[in-house]
Amino acid sequence: MNSTIIDFRVRVPSAARPPISAGGDVYTQYEAVLDIGNGWHKDMDELLAEMDEAGIGHAVLHAEYEHGDYADALNEEVAEQIRLRPERFSGFGTVTLEPLSVMRAVRQVERVGALGLKGINVQPSFFGHAIDDRLLYPVYAKATELGLAVAIHTGVNYSRRHPIEAERPVRLDQVACDFPEATLIACHAAWPWIPEIVAVARRHPNVLIDFGGLSPKYLGVPGSGWEMMLRFMDRLLRHQVLFATDWPVFPHRRALEEWHGLGLRAETLDALLHGNASRLLSSREQAVLV
């Protein structure tokens, strides 16, 4: 495949992000399950080196966080990195959820748009909110009005502070029903509710799925729960899937090797690794111009 590979979600390397220990019990089980501590504070040079080693030409930096209030600093950091390397990066900003002040969040979305970013990233359940919490609707509405995509954490998280039921795909289905003009991205592909997210994406063409932070090989393991996803993404959902690593959570080279080992059609791999992301980023650019 000659097209530029696009990693649709990596965490922006930022000095604004505090030590992992500052998150307390938010990250305790993450360490046990994913062993993320060693890579948490990798810098931009390390990100670029790993992208180059894996042959990834472009990445979408996300101002993603799980506790505290670092939204404004992360948004500015994302914008600065894009200013320095526009050929390598696009970006998604975020809003403050701890505490959630509706009008402040709306103004943060406006700032994200003014910075030229392509979308916003929210992780509601880490802060005690459900995906379809009506307090988030002004955020979704403003993002949609500005032509910004909305990336939402779905499925399991390991913080152990709040129930994962708040991140079920049926809640994303409600948002998609209420915002048919929005571009909605289900981050982490909503495991363990795979049939549910497949059904939501099948009925809502404006819902896309990213696989950041996951080991792609398990999509091909019988009994893993991913079987329906593998079948649908190779045909009916081909244009609604996005390659993502959630770097530094998952390494680029390993992710690509595992995707190529699943026996997907060539046209599916092209859509996953390049086509869908390129189309989405281009459409965001056109929305800003309009």
C-alpha positions, 0 to 999 in steps of 0.5 A, a space after each residue: 500500500 503506497 498511501 500514507 499511514 495515519 495513526 488517528 489517535 496518539 497522546 500529545 507528549 506534553 510537560 503539562 501532563 503530571 506524573 502518573 502517580 498524581 492520578 492515584 487510583 485512576 491508574 493503579 489497575 492500568 499499570 497492572 493490565 497495560 504497564 503504561 508507566 514506562 512510556 507515559 512521559 515519552 517526548 516528541 522526538 521519541 514519538 517521531 522516531 517510533 512513527 518513522 520506524 513503523 512507516 507512519 507518515 501522519 498522526 492525530 494528536 489528542 489532548 487526552 487526560 483522565 483526571 484533574 484539569 489540564 484541558 487548556 494547557 493540552 489544547 495549546 500544546 497540541 496546537 503548537 506541535 501542529 504549528 511546528 510540524 503540520 505535515 506530520 500532525 493534526 489534532 483534537 482538543 478537549 474540554 474540562 470535565 472536572 468540574 464540568 461547567 457547561 459554558 466554560 466547556 463550550 468556550 473551550 470547544 470554540 477555542 479548539 476550533 479557533 486553534 485549527 484543530 479537527 475535533 474534540 476528545 472527551 472521556 466522560 466516565 473517568 469524571 462520573 459522566 455518561 456518554 449521553 449525559 445531557 450536560 455534555 450536549 452543549 459540547 456536542 452541539 458546539 463541536 458539530 456547529 463548528 465542524 469538529 469531530 467528537 471522539 468519545 471513550 467507549 467500553 472498558 476502562 480500568 480506573 475503578 472509580 466509576 462503572 463502565 456501564 456509562 460507556 456502553 455503545 447504546 449511549 453513543 447510539 442516543 447521541 447519534 440519534 440526537 446529533 445526526 450531523 455530528 461525526 462521532 468516533 468510538 475510541 477503543 472500539 467499545 469492548 466488551 460490547 462488540 455486537 452493540 457497537 457494530 449495530 450502532 455503527 451499522 445504523 449510524 454512518 456518522 459513527 466511526 470506530 478507532 482501535 487505540 490501545 488495543 492489540 489487533 491480533 485478538 480480533 482474529 482469536 476465536 472466543 475473544 469477543 471480537 469475531 463480529 467486528 472482524 467480519 463486519 469491518 472487512 466489508 459492511 463497516 469498511 469505511 467506518 474504522 480507523 487505525 489508532 494506537 493510543 501511543 504510548 499505550 500501544 507501539 506502532 510497529 506491533 500494531 501494524 504487524 498485527 493488523 496485517 496478520 489478520 487476513 483482511 482484504 487489501 481494500 479494507 486495510 487501505 481504508 483502515 490505515 489511510 483512506 478513512 482518516 484522510 477523508 475525515 481530516 479533509 472534510 474537517 478542513 473543508 468545514 473550517 473553510 466554509 
